[in-house]
Amino acid sequence: MGQIELKGVTKRFGDVEVIPPLDLMIDEGEFVVFVGPSGCGKSTLLRLIAGLEDVSGGHIEIDGADATDLPPAKRSLAMVFQSYALYPHMSVRKNIAFPLKMAKIDPAVAKEKVENAARVLNLGDYLERRPGQLSGGQRQRVAIGRAIVREPAAFLFDEPLSNLDAALRVNMRLEISELHQKLKTTMVYVTHDQVEAMTMADKIVVLRAGHIEQVGSPLELYRSPRNLFVAGFIGSPKMNFIEGAEAAKHDAHTIGIRPEHTLVSATEGRWKGKVTVSEHLGSDTFLHVETEHGLINVRGDGEVSLHAGDTAYLSPDESQLHRFDAQGMAI
Ligand SMILES: Nc1ncnc2c1ncn2[C@@H]1O[C@H](COP(=O)(O)OP(=O)(O)OP(=O)(O)O)[C@@H](O)[C@H]1O
């Protein structure tokens, strides 16, 4: 249950093609994250899978059956939005039970399903409260609970954490990952936050302008980005890129080196530069260093004692260099 396949799916809004023909396989039980910059078509793709938008061409198969023309309610998928869309006048219990009531499920069975979902989501103590008496994270869990009771073939999440503050986002991220481990149901998750993508996904789909730039596990994308776009998008802080003579030495148009793969020293190293910004976080130190090859971001350990204005020497770890041709493709 929960295998979703897109075959040559396209989407046009009027004359504008926002999704050119796209093929994608989402395997049963996988946690797949769509990631990419604003406007790249992540939400549109999710809405096409949900049936909230009609495809302009191609087919969508769910568990091997053509679902292209099925209405959303017939796709056995449950969508969780960033706005929780809870009923304010209903208790948590009634909110979670709502889809079961609509489906005219036997009340005793419904009660058990609601209580099971509440247990999985640690909402047991809040069942009689109303949404207004809950925190943002708890409301988000109620919205997920309402999806769980339907026992869908897959969950579809559209930026579910973007309304939460930073600390809560980290918590909910862990909770959704845990939920996936407990339920083992397919999850398709849209975010523009590559940290969410890296930490939650079995498989990341990097999108740009409706195209798939690369599909792979988080570490595949981190270690072997196919092109400059993916290299610059995955990883935080971003990979540094250097063009010109320094890149030509490596038989490349552009070389890339991640901040964590650059050794920093106050006394010696390959590239000399001046620290323009230093951030000492205790565990890590982030430096911006202006060099003859442009601004290079470096991530060192907590012992790095350089500050803005200091001279720094940088030495890239040669084994971690990425090389790209003039078209931006990895060599
Ligand atoms: N109903 C619509 N009519 C016309 N154009 C639309 C419609 N919905 C989306 N678009 C366009 O389709 C493109 C993809 O939008 P989409 O919302 O899927 O992007 P996204 O990657 O989810 O972006 P964000 O991260 O900003 O939410 C955008 O250029 C957007 O303007």
The ligand as an SDF file (V2000), in Angstrom:
LIG
                    3D

 31 33  0  0  0  0  0  0  0  0999 V2000
   -3.7320   28.4660   -9.4560 N   0  0  0  0  0  0  0  0  0  0  0  0
   -2.6630   28.9380  -10.1020 C   0  0  0  0  0  0  0  0  0  0  0  0
   -2.7620   29.6950  -11.2240 N   0  0  0  0  0  0  0  0  0  0  0  0
   -1.6950   30.1520  -11.8850 C   0  0  0  0  0  0  0  0  0  0  0  0
   -0.4290   29.8870  -11.5220 N   0  0  0  0  0  0  0  0  0  0  0  0
   -0.2460   29.1370  -10.4280 C   0  0  0  0  0  0  0  0  0  0  0  0
   -1.3290   28.6230   -9.6530 C   0  0  0  0  0  0  0  0  0  0  0  0
   -0.8270   27.8990   -8.6260 N   0  0  0  0  0  0  0  0  0  0  0  0
    0.5290   27.9710   -8.7350 C   0  0  0  0  0  0  0  0  0  0  0  0
    0.8780   28.6980   -9.8220 N   0  0  0  0  0  0  0  0  0  0  0  0
    2.2520   28.9580  -10.2910 C   0  0  0  0  0  0  0  0  0  0  0  0
    2.9050   27.7100  -10.4230 O   0  0  0  0  0  0  0  0  0  0  0  0
    4.2660   27.8000  -10.0010 C   0  0  0  0  0  0  0  0  0  0  0  0
    4.5220   26.7570   -8.9370 C   0  0  0  0  0  0  0  0  0  0  0  0
    3.8150   27.0880   -7.7600 O   0  0  0  0  0  0  0  0  0  0  0  0
    3.8800   26.2200   -6.4460 P   0  0  0  0  0  0  0  0  0  0  0  0
    2.9710   26.8330   -5.4430 O   0  0  0  0  0  0  0  0  0  0  0  0
    3.6830   24.8060   -6.7880 O   0  0  0  0  0  0  0  0  0  0  0  0
    5.3800   26.4370   -6.0030 O   0  0  0  0  0  0  0  0  0  0  0  0
    6.1200   26.0140   -4.6660 P   0  0  0  0  0  0  0  0  0  0  0  0
    7.3890   25.3850   -5.0860 O   0  0  0  0  0  0  0  0  0  0  0  0
    5.2210   25.2180   -3.8000 O   0  0  0  0  0  0  0  0  0  0  0  0
    6.4120   27.4240   -4.0310 O   0  0  0  0  0  0  0  0  0  0  0  0
    6.4220   27.9240   -2.4950 P   0  0  0  0  0  0  0  0  0  0  0  0
    7.5970   27.2680   -1.8310 O   0  0  0  0  0  0  0  0  0  0  0  0
    6.6030   29.4030   -2.6490 O   0  0  0  0  0  0  0  0  0  0  0  0
    5.1000   27.5350   -1.8980 O   0  0  0  0  0  0  0  0  0  0  0  0
    4.4730   29.2270   -9.5330 C   0  0  0  0  0  0  0  0  0  0  0  0
    5.0950   29.9270  -10.5600 O   0  0  0  0  0  0  0  0  0  0  0  0
    3.0690   29.7160   -9.2720 C   0  0  0  0  0  0  0  0  0  0  0  0
    2.9890   31.0980   -9.4790 O   0  0  0  0  0  0  0  0  0  0  0  0
  1  2  1  0
  2  3  1  0
  2  7  2  0
  3  4  2  0
  4  5  1  0
  5  6  2  0
  6  7  1  0
  6 10  1  0
  7  8  1  0
  8  9  2  0
  9 10  1  0
 10 11  1  0
 11 12  1  0
 11 30  1  0
 12 13  1  0
 13 14  1  0
 13 28  1  0
 14 15  1  0
 15 16  1  0
 16 17  2  0
 16 18  1  0
 16 19  1  0
 19 20  1  0
 20 21  2  0
 20 22  1  0
 20 23  1  0
 23 24  1  0
 24 25  2  0
 24 26  1  0
 24 27  1  0
 28 29  1  0
 28 30  1  0
 30 31  1  0
M  END
$$$$
